[in-house]
Amino acid sequence: MIAKIDVDIPTCIGCGTCWVVCPDAFREMEVGEEYKAAATGRLAPEKALREVAEGCPSLSISLIDDSGAVICPTEAQREELRKRLQW
């Protein structure tokens, strides 16, 4: 069960999908001249949160369970992103 959402703001590209799909859980935050995602502190339905986190192009959204373990993205998903980003 998801207990917390963490957004890695430096890696967020500000595509906006998260705050459009789950406005209760995410908001846009101005960082300099860019907009980035920020967690509101509230949760949305687990299915929607998983879809948003898995669909984040930079994998900047982490879903954390009651024990503090990261549920999503998995290490395999992070490794796949690293491979895609290698030149």
Secondary structure, 3 states (H helix, E strand, C coil): CEEEEEECHHHCCCCCHHHHHCCCCEEEEEECCEEEEEECCCCCCHHHHHHHHHHCCCCCEEEEECCCCEEECCHHHHHHHHHHHCC
